[in-house]
Amino acid sequence: MRRVWLVLVCLLWLAPLPAAARTLLVVGDSLSAAYGMDAKSGWVALLQKRLAQEKPDYRVINASISGDTTANGLARLPRLLAEHKPVLVVIELGGNDGLRGQSLGQMKHNITAMVTKAKNIKARVLLAGVRLPPNYGPAYAGKFQRVYQEVAREQQVALVPDMLDDIANNGALMLQDRIHPNAEAQAQVLENIWPHLHRLL
């Protein structure tokens, strides 16, 4: 009997422990908060469904808030990192900074600080960029776009150059405000992000 008990103990000791869920944290604005639609239709919810099939050891926390700027995101991030301890952080912010004509230098500072805080806890980072509408002028829009490129290069993190690529210029995939993608566009948003994200999983 004692021998059987010892064998069982050894088997339990050698058996692999179930993998703990790894957290993917999305910190964004209305583009990731499913603005104007049911939250289950948003690209982040679609991402969770895909991961459940392909990477079931991941869970997704969507900490996106409509209207958030990079300053808001930076202020919220320390608590989110401490609470969820993510292994991967998607930063999707900056659109509201640009639409409000805020300082691009400050925007870059805020995004860089967010990337640094995430890297400090050993999390991998994906930066999701957007483009401004054409009415903001090519000069400002170009400088805005370069902020994402510069942060990604300087901090050596992955970048989605434009998460609304082939969406923002298609009226059938946008809400009437011409700023937010509609429910039909969310699968394409995920497809724009997925190749960059998949390499980090």
N, C-alpha and C positions, 0 to 999 in steps of 0.2 A: 504493500500500500504506500509505504514511504517512497519507494522508487517511482511509482506512478505519479505521485504528487510532485516529485522533483522533475520528472519529464515534462509535466504540464507547465510548471514554472519556467522551465527553459524555453519551451515553445512560445509561451506568452512574451518572454523577454526578447526572443529573436524575431517575433512577428513585427512587421513594419507598422508603425503608428499611422492612423489616418491623417492625411495631409490637412493642415489647417487652411481655412479659406484665406486667400490672398486678396487684399483690397485694392481695387482700382478706383481712384478718387477723381471725379470730374469737377473742376472749379470753373464755372463759366457764367455767362449772362443769359439773356432770353433765347439765344440760338441753341443753347443746350438745356434750357428749362422748359422746352416744348411750348413756347409762347403761342397762344391762339388755338391750342388744340388739347386733346386729352393727353395727359402725361404718358400714357401707354403707347402713344403714337410717335413720340419723340425718338431721335436717333440714339439717345442714351439708353432708353428702354429696349430698343432694337439690339443695341450692343449687348445688353445683359442676356437677351434671348440667345444671341449667337454664342456668347461665351458659355452659356449653360450647355450647349451642344459640343463646342470645340475645346473649351478650357473650363471644365466644371469646378475647378478649384479656385476660381476667381469669383468675387462678388463685386458689384458696382455700387458705389455711393455717389449719387448725383447731388452735389452741393452748389448747383447753379441757381442764381437769382436774377430774374429779369431786371434790367436797369443797372446792374452792377458795373462799376468801373474797375480799372486795375487797382486803384487805391482801396476800394471796398474789398476786393479779393485779397489783397495783401494784408489788410487788417483782420480778415477772417481766417486766413490760412493757418496760423500757429495753432489755434484751437482745433481745427479740422485735422491737422497732422497728428496732434497729441491724442485726439479721440479715436481716430480710425487707423493710424499707423499704416498708411498705404505703401505698397511696393511700387506702385506706378501712379503718377499724377498727370492728368490731362489739364493743361491750362488753356482755357478758351476765353480770353478777355482782351479788351482793347477797343472793340467796336464802339462802345459808348463814349470812350475817351475821344475817338476820332469824330464821331457824329456831333459831339459838343465842342469840337475845336480846342480841346485841352492840349496842354504842352506835351509834345511828343517826347521831349527829353525826360519829363516826369513819367510818362507812360513806360518808356524803356527802363527807367530806374525801378519802377514798381514790378514789372515783369521779371527783370533780372533778380530782384530780391526774392520773388516768389520761387523762381527756379532754384536759387541758392538754398532757400529754406528746405525745399523738397529734397535736394541733393544731400543736405546735411543729415537727413535721416536715412540716407542710402536708397531713396526712391528714384526710380527711373522717371524721366520727364518727357512728355510730348507736348509741344507748343502748337496750338491750332490757330492759324492766322486767318484773317478775313480781308476783303477789299472794301474800300469806301465807294459809295455811289459816285458816278461820273460828275455829278454837279458840284462836287467838292474841289474840282480842278485837278489837273494832272500833277502839279507840283506838290501840293499837300498830300494827295493820295499816294504819290510815289514815295514820299518821305515816310508816310504812315506804314506802308508795306515793308519798307526797309527796316523798320524797327524789329519786326519778327525775324527777319533774316539775320540781322546783326546779333540779336540775343542768342539765336540758335547757334550761330558760328562761334561767338565768343564763349558761350557756356557749354558748347559741344553737346547739345541736346537735339532730339529729333524734331522736325518741323513739318506740319501740313501747310504748304504755302497759302492755300485758299480753300477752306472747308466748303465754300459755296461755289466751287468751280463747276461750270456748266449748269448752274442752278439760278444764280442771281440774274442772269441775262435771259431767263426763260420765264415769261409772265405767267405761264400755266403752272409753274412750280412755286410761285411767290404769293404771299398775302397781298391785299390791296395796298398796304403801305410800301411795297416794293423793297422792304428791308428784311423781312422775315420769311423764311421758307415755309410753305404750307405742309400739311400732313403727307401729301403725295410725294413731297421732296425728301422726306426723312430717310428713306432707304438709300437714296443717292448720297445724302450727307454722310451716312455711315460708310458707304463705299469709298468716298473721298478720303475718309480718315483711316479706314481699316488697314490698308497696306503699310502705313507708317506705324500704326499701333501694334499690328500683329508681330512685327519684328522685335518689339519690346517685351512681349509676353513670355 
